[in-house]
Amino acid sequence: MTEPTNTRFFSLSDITTRVQQILQPHIGKLFWVKAEISSGREKTSHKFFNFY
């Protein structure tokens, strides 16, 4: 039997907010986040992506 995975999902805005909290004292207010899309799907007018 396989162990259950405890996958946690975070919104991109939550991730960038946390990155900003960590980096702001060192680099200032502006920064870019680069991510590679591994897959995506569309539902009505919304697009959902998975990132590597």
C-alpha positions as a Markdown table, in Angstrom:
| # | Residue | x | y | z |
|---|---|---|---|---|
| 1 | Met | 0.0 | 0.0 | 0.0 |
| 2 | Thr | 1.3 | 3.5 | -0.9 |
| 3 | Glu | 1.7 | 6.2 | 1.7 |
| 4 | Pro | -0.9 | 9.0 | 1.2 |
| 5 | Thr | 0.7 | 12.2 | -0.1 |
| 6 | Asn | 0.2 | 15.4 | 1.9 |
| 7 | Thr | 0.2 | 17.9 | -1.0 |
| 8 | Arg | -0.3 | 21.5 | -0.1 |
| 9 | Phe | -1.4 | 24.1 | -2.6 |
| 10 | Phe | -0.4 | 27.8 | -2.4 |
| 11 | Ser | -1.7 | 30.7 | -4.4 |
| 12 | Leu | 0.9 | 32.5 | -6.4 |
| 13 | Ser | 0.1 | 35.8 | -4.6 |
| 14 | Asp | 0.8 | 34.0 | -1.2 |
| 15 | Ile | 4.1 | 32.8 | -2.5 |
| 16 | Thr | 5.2 | 36.2 | -3.9 |
| 17 | Thr | 4.1 | 37.9 | -0.7 |
| 18 | Arg | 6.3 | 35.5 | 1.4 |
| 19 | Val | 9.2 | 35.9 | -1.0 |
| 20 | Gln | 8.9 | 39.7 | -0.7 |
| 21 | Gln | 8.9 | 39.5 | 3.1 |
| 22 | Ile | 12.1 | 37.5 | 3.0 |
| 23 | Leu | 13.9 | 39.5 | 0.2 |
| 24 | Gln | 12.7 | 43.1 | 0.7 |
| 25 | Pro | 15.3 | 44.0 | 3.4 |
| 26 | His | 18.1 | 42.9 | 0.9 |
| 27 | Ile | 16.9 | 43.9 | -2.6 |
| 28 | Gly | 14.1 | 46.5 | -2.2 |
| 29 | Lys | 10.4 | 46.4 | -3.1 |
| 30 | Leu | 10.4 | 45.1 | -6.7 |
| 31 | Phe | 11.3 | 41.6 | -7.9 |
| 32 | Trp | 10.3 | 39.1 | -10.6 |
| 33 | Val | 9.3 | 35.5 | -10.1 |
| 34 | Lys | 10.1 | 33.2 | -13.0 |
| 35 | Ala | 8.3 | 29.9 | -13.1 |
| 36 | Glu | 8.0 | 27.1 | -15.7 |
| 37 | Ile | 4.5 | 25.8 | -16.4 |
| 38 | Ser | 4.2 | 22.1 | -16.3 |
| 39 | Ser | 0.5 | 21.9 | -17.2 |
| 40 | Gly | -2.6 | 23.9 | -17.4 |
| 41 | Arg | -6.3 | 23.8 | -17.7 |
| 42 | Glu | -9.1 | 26.2 | -18.4 |
| 43 | Lys | -12.5 | 26.4 | -16.7 |
| 44 | Thr | -15.0 | 29.0 | -18.0 |
| 45 | Ser | -12.9 | 32.2 | -18.1 |
| 46 | His | -10.3 | 31.1 | -15.6 |
| 47 | Lys | -6.9 | 29.5 | -16.3 |
| 48 | Phe | -5.2 | 27.2 | -13.8 |
| 49 | Phe | -1.5 | 26.3 | -14.1 |
| 50 | Asn | 0.8 | 23.9 | -12.4 |
| 51 | Phe | 4.4 | 25.1 | -12.0 |
| 52 | Tyr | 7.6 | 23.1 | -11.7 |
